[in-house]
Structures are given as structure tokens and as C-alpha cells.
Amino acid sequence: DGPLVLVAPSTAQDPEHKLLRASIRGLGELDGVRVLATWNRRPLRAPIELPANVTLVEWISYAQTMSHCDVVINHGGHGTLARVLASGAVPVVIPAGGDQAENAARVAWAGAGVRVAPRFASPRAIRGATERALFEPSLRSKARDFQAWFQAHDAGARATELLERLG
């Protein structure tokens, strides 16, 4: 039991697994916090030493996992970030490229998550951002607001409705 933090790195960015490695080092032995991390089937060039509170897996279904998480550490790609917000978890976003910096800025501006600038993405900074995400009530509240919005605006149902209008 205890809070669950998911480390969900981009599958298109960060081939050296910098986010994964820094997150595991920073969150290792964080009192009462469980960490689930994935390397997303991108080969690890060197082994990672795992603290007792960390489970590292090759791959997981974000759709089945994020709804059980309190915090999701990620790069901020559109698809991953949308799934985090829909799940009600608080995102900790460390952008790596593409649209990720803009997405990270918007989630921080909305008060729904924590942004860590890539140049500051040390184990210590990731730990601090994660502790903030876990223990700052306004972040949890805003994440739940986004979750409620996603539940009230079913994208699949809306797409079906629009397609049926065309037919």
C-alpha cells in the first residue's frame, strides 16, 4: 500500500534512459512510496540497480495502469499526457523534445502538474517534484478536475456521433 508513482518515459525520445535512471535513483527508498517503472522495450545498455521500492518492467499498458497511480513521471508527449490527465494522476513532466515543452508548460500553467526543466532533471529534482505532486492538495484537486472533464466528454462517443452525422 501507499502512493504509486509510475515512471513512463517516451518511446520516441531519450534513448539513453536518462529520465528512467534519474527517476529510479531519486525515488529509491522514498518512504512509503511504491515506484513502477518501464523501459518500454527500448534496450537498456547497462543494468539499473533497483531499490526495494522500485519495480522495473519491460512494458505495461498505460490504459490499465495509470488509473491506479497517484503520480506519473513522463516526458509530456501528447498521448501520454492526455492519458495521465484522464486517469486523475498528477503528472510530473520533464520534456525531451517535440511538443513536450509546450505540453509541460501548459500543464504547469493549469496547476494540474509539475514541470521540471530538462537541464535540472537530476534525481534530487525529480524526487522533489514527485513529493510536491504527491503532497500538494491543489495539484491532486486539479488532476481530478481534468479526470472529471474527460469522463464527461467521451471522445469515442463524440467521434461516433460526428461520423454518424456524415453517413
Summary of the structure (lengths in Angstrom):
residues: 167
radius of gyration: 16.1
end to end distance: 49.8
largest distance: 56.4
contacts: 520
relative contact order: 0.16
helix: 49%
strand: 14%
